[in-house]
Amino acid sequence: MPSSRRKTSIADPVRDQALAAIVPYVPNAGDPGVVIDVDGSPVDAEAAQNLPALDRAGQTARVAAATFERDGYKHLIKAAEAVYSYPANGSRLSLPAQKMLNFMIHLAGSQNFANKLYRLPKKVVRGNHKGNERIFDALKEIYESSLVVIGPFRGRRSRAELRILSSYVRPEDEVEIDSADIHFQFTDAFLELQRSSQLWARLSGPAMVKVTSTYALKLYEIGMQRYQMDHPSLTLDIETLRKLLNVPEGAYKDFGILRTRTIDRAMAEVNQLAPFRVEMPEDKMKRKGRKIEEVTLDFHAKDEDEAADTFLERERSSTGRKTRREPVESAKPGLTLSRSLPEPAPPLPDADDAEALWAAARHALSQKQVPGPLLRDLSVVGIEETARGTRKLVLRAGHAATAETARRSHEPTVRLVLSSLTSGSIAEVEFLAARNGR
């Protein structure tokens, strides 16, 4: 979980009074009132309430603003309270609406969740859709929805129902051009929820847009908020789990059917695209007779090989992705499915993908007799555009001798491996010397 240095600002009595009523909440049926601070360590809710208002305010907003300035829409910041909310009255948001809302929240976060009319470029949320009808239908869906947020309020566990949007603009002609903007404004209550938040999920924009089910998207958001914490497990009663995953009210009443139709499929898709793995261990299920009453979701960061596989999968065409995550019973022993080429002109990979790319490259280079100690002494700086319009992976050596040896003896091999892994998208490498000149 990212951390940021606290800054002081002028106190606002109205804001401070609102903050005093909100405590970040992680849904857990038996939770007596425990919250998680920005470093991932458990803290007592009462102690959190006694913190000075200036120390409680705006961590999510600050992270959102810094992330937007650095990454644009490559990474999206969403308050944990919004992650753990769910639509009111048994309704559900469609997948396009959920994705659009995440982009909208991130845009507002870039401006400290100010109460104003925001403009979001259609090309950000349009994806592969050819027309604008689904965009404005999703916007209308968000406008007509409310979210339920559960948490402590004046010493009692309470449900707050919040309208999301106060207004939006739908042009009569709905011009079919990507340069047009989506105009919308959040409600005061929804903005305050985000603005006062101390906890957040850092979503990958490229990964999020590739998720194909509402259940998987919600599970992905929860996992991105938890997997780097000291205690990344989450225990939920079945009804809360159903609500958080946006399962339609009254559907899949039997847990076995709920599991096979929603949970297992969502976990399989998330495990294919996310930087973590999610599991639901049988031995952690709480039963009453034959009925499952409570389950635990475990979120764990992927190891190097799994991160490499995730990077390769995200770079591949979405065609056949469902088949690739399901067992192929008819495949003959010893045969593997050939890898599809990635879609042309992929976007510049984000920081998570750069790390995953280097993990995949290290694995491949170790098979080409590149010394392991040399590979382990190189760390990722990022992926940059060159003056020629190509892309390069920038690595920093822990020791000056490592950078020199890598340039002199292994640069052609590294370039070849990078080009192979990215189908030529990244075919150059730069080795920077250690900062301290060791």
Buried (B, 14 or more C-beta within 10 A) or exposed (E): BBEEEBEEEEEEEEBBEBBEBBBBBBBBEEBEBBBBBBEBEEBEBEEBBEBEBBEBBBBBBBBBBBBBEEBBBBBBBBBBBBBBBBBBEEBBBBBBBBBBBBBBBBBBBBEBBEEEEBEBBBEBBBEEEEEBEBBBEBBBBBBEBBBBBBBBBEEEEEEBEBBBBBEBEBEEEBEEEEEBBBBBBBBBBBBBBBBBBBBBBBBBBBBBBBBBBBBBBBBBBBBBBBBBBEEBBBBBBBEBBBBBBBBEEEEBEEBEEBBEBBBEBBBBBBBBBBBBBBBBEEEBBBEEEEEBBBBBBBBBEBEBEBBBBBBBBBBBEEEEBEEBBEEEEEEEEEEEEEEBEBEEEBEBBBBBBBBBBBBBBBBBBEEEEBBEEBBEBBEBBBBBEEEEEEBBBBBBBBBEBBBEBBBEEBBEBBBBBBBEBBBEBBBBBBBEBBEEEE
